[in-house]
Amino acid sequence: MPKTLPLMVQGTSSDAGKSAIATALCRIFAQDGYKTAPFKSQNMALNSYVTLDGKEIGRAQGVQAEAAGILATTDMNPILIKPTRDSESQIVVNGEPYGNMKAFAYRTEFYDEGLRVIEEAYQRLASSYERIVIEGAGSPAEVNLNDRELVNMRVARLTNAPVILVADIERGGVFASLVGTLQLLEPEDRDRVIGVIINRFRGDLTLLQPGLDWFEEYTGKPVLGVVPFIPDLWIDAEDSLILHRYQGQRETPREIDIAVLRYPRISNFTDVDPFFVEPDCRMRFVTRLEELGEPDLIVLPGSKNTLEDLQFLRDTGLAAAVQDLHHKGKTYIVGLCGGYQMLGDSIHDPAGVESLLQQLDGLGLIPMITTMEQKKTTVLSRGEAVFAKEKLTVEGYEIHMGQSAYSSYDFPFIQMEGRTEGYCQEERQLIGTYFHGLFHNDHFRTLLLNTIREKKGLPPITDRPSFVALREQGYDLLADTVRRHVKLDTIEEYMKVFQEKEVQI
């Protein structure tokens, strides 16, 4: 196999567009016939992805693997940090829980082990792939952290990768962020930056051109591309920082009103993405009681700290409001994973797996008690669900620490090989399941929405969009856009030049 050529994408900040640019490059290299893999040494995210062998990685690397046309493995994201509470996180190493650590302990005690894990994972990828697209995290200019960081320039030196610096022009101050980042880098790291990409541009490029010319003259770094804003790009996000962009439909009148409860430790929020492409759905995230109203559907999404997020619902009055709407019988309620656990009678965490809280009463809508355990369930799942008098196949993935036991179990939702899963009582308009990705099943989503329409006296919609097809189209659209607006030939030449140099760890 030809020698592996790595390329690293770093950003001036979190949510600058690193993941999107890396996803585009994975697709482009794969389209060009190269066996390509993504890599992110250390990921901090609550939006995760389950590999085929039942391990857990950051969602962005799972998406990038899909874009490259390969199956995701833990080598693509060997360290995943999942915040559980302020300054403490669950550390997932090679797809499995390593333990909970405070930020200072992680930085001081885990560094050497983390570097070893990262290097071994990268070397395994490098032995199997021709191109590796490496994604950084946050900013490489965090001067207070750079002596022991494991995800930006340390990894670029480890892999001898050229670096592209990405900045988001929507934030404002794009040239200041680029220049400031470059100036704060050590000289040898600044030399590793082969150019910059300005992301999410809207408007007349001729008005930006004087700034581009000034930047190149001032820094000596080329602008490799200006990538335009791409609306309706349905590719899973990894980070809750992007949730502010989900507010666009808040004031848009639609026939079906959907409220998603946004608690502080919300996880895998992309479970609800398919509703955004539905022509009759108004989707909004709710954090305050006065925002809730009387929606047609309430979704309780996943949580990385279920007890404390349940306490948040109680403190804000949202828990009582959901119970009241359920008793009125006007609103469908669907709980996913942690949200499913919240719908039960109680949640217990005697060993402090997720929370300092040891026990809380749930919403009492499902006759179920959940106990948090050290062992985490991570598995791709498939089964047969019965809903709206139809039997249909549903696929998803499970990521949870707790085990749930029923005091009565008359309404199982999904029949799987050797077991049943979830709870569904249609007359009470109530569904609970550990299946993430439930709404990505087009047939089920169509039945659910048309059932709601029928209750409202509205005719069904039978030609709803396929979200899976839209996501594949999104990969191609993203790749085509980057091809048109980024100097890929220049990038390719730099990738070859850098691999001729001696690797510096």
Residue, then its C-alpha position, 0 to 999 in steps of 0.5 A: m500500500p502507498k505511504t499514508l498521507p495525513l492532513m489535519v484540520q484545526g480551527t480558531s475556535s470550537d464550532a468553526g466548521k472543522s468537522a464539516i471540512a474534515t467530513a468533506l475531505c473524507r468524501i473527496f479523497a474517497q471519491d478520488g479512489y483513496k482508502t480514507a479514514p478520519f481521526k480525532s485523537q481526543n473528542m469532548a462531546l455528548n453526541s456519540y456513535v456506536t461502532l459495529d463491535g459495540k464500542e463508543i466514539g464521537r459522533a463526528q468521526g462516525v459521520q466522517a467514516e460514513a462519508a468515506g464509505i467505511l465502517a467506523t472503528t475506535d481507532m478513529n477516536p481513541i479517547l472520548i470525553k463525556p462531561t457528567r458535571d462541572s469539571e468532571s467527565q467520563i473518559v472513554v478509551n478505545g470505545e470503553p469506559y475508563g473511569n470518571m476524572k476531574a479535569f485537573a487529574y485528567r491533565t496531570e495523571f492521564y497525559d502519558e497514557g493518553l499519548r500512548v493510546i493515541e499513537e497506537a491508534y493512529q499507527r493502526l490506521a496508518s497501516s491500513y489507509e492511504r489518506i487520514v483526515i485528522e480533526g483538531a479540537g477547540s483552538p491550537a492557541e490555548v496557551n494555558l493548555n498547550d504544554r500537555e494537550l493531546v489533540n492539536m499541534r501535538v498530534a500534528r507533530l506526532t503524525n507529521a501532518p500539514v495543518i489547515l486552519v479553519a475560521d467561521i466568518e459568521r461569528g465576526g472578526v474572522f481576520a482577527s481570529l486567524v491572525g491572533t491564532l497564528q501569532l500565538l502558535e510556536p514558530e515551528d507549529r506556525d510553519r506547519v500551517i499551510g493555509v486557512i479556510i474561511n467557512r460559512f461565507r454569505g454575500d459578495l466575495t468581491l467585498l471580502q477580497p481586499g481582506l483576503d489580500w491583506f491577510e496573505e500579505y500580512t501573514g504569508k499564509p495563503v487563503l486556501g478557500v472561502v467556503p459558502f454557507i450551505p443551508d439545510l445540510w443534514i449531517d449529524a453534529e457532535d457538539s451541543l454548541i451547535l444547538h443555537r442553530y436549531q432555533g430557526q423554526r421556533e416562530t415558523p407556524r406548522e401543523i405539528d408542534i414539537a417541543v424537545l426538552r433541552y436539559p443541561r446535559i442533553s446528549n445525542f440531540t441529533d435524534v430529532d434532526p429528521f423532524f427538521v426536514e418534515p414539511d408539517c413540523r415546527m421543531r423547538f428546543v425548550t428550557r423554560l416552562e413558559e416556552l412549552g405551551e401545549p405541543d402535539l409531541i414532546v421529546l425527552p432526549g438522552s442525557k449524560n447525567t439523568l438524575e441531575d437533568l431530571q432535577f432540572l425538569r422538576d426545578t423549572g416546572l417542566a416535569a409537572a407540565v409534562q405530567d399535566l399534558h399527559h393526563k390531558g391526553k392531548t400530547y404524544i410523549v416520547g422518551l429516548c434513553g435518559g429521557y425514557q428513564m425519566l418517564g419511569d417511577s424512579i431512578h437510583d444511582p447508589a454508586g454515584v456512577e453519573s451523579l451525586l444524587q442517589q435517587l429521584d422520583g421519575l415522572g411516573l408515566i411508565p411503571m419502571i425503576t432504573t438503577m445506574e450501573q458501572k457497566k455501560t451498554t453500547v450496541l447497535s440494535r434492530g427489532e420489530a415494532v408494532f405501532a398504528k396497527e402496523k409491524l415495522t422494522v426499526e434500527g438504532y443504537e443503545i448507549h446507557m449506563g442504567q438497567s430498567a426493570y418493570s413492575s408491570y410490562d403489558f406494553p412492550f414496544i420493540q421485539m428483538e431477538g431474545r428480548t423485548e425493549g421499550y414501552c409503547q401505550e398508544e392510547r396514552q400517547l406514550i413511548g419510551t425506548y433506549f433506541h437512539g435513532l428511532f426517528h431516523n426510521d422513515h416508516f416509523r416517523t411517518l406513522l407517528l406524524n400521521t397518527i398525530r395528524e389524524k388526531k388533529g383532523l388533518p389528512p395524512i402525508t404519505d410522501r415524506p422525505s427519506f432522511v437517510a437519503l438526504r444525509e447521503q446527498g448532504y455528504d455529496l453536496l458538502a464535498d462538491t462545495v469544497r471542491r469548487h471553493v478550496k485549492l485541493d491541488t495545493i493541499e495535496e502537494y503539501m501532504k506529499v511534501f510533509q511526509e518527506k520530512e522526518v516525523q517530530i514527536 
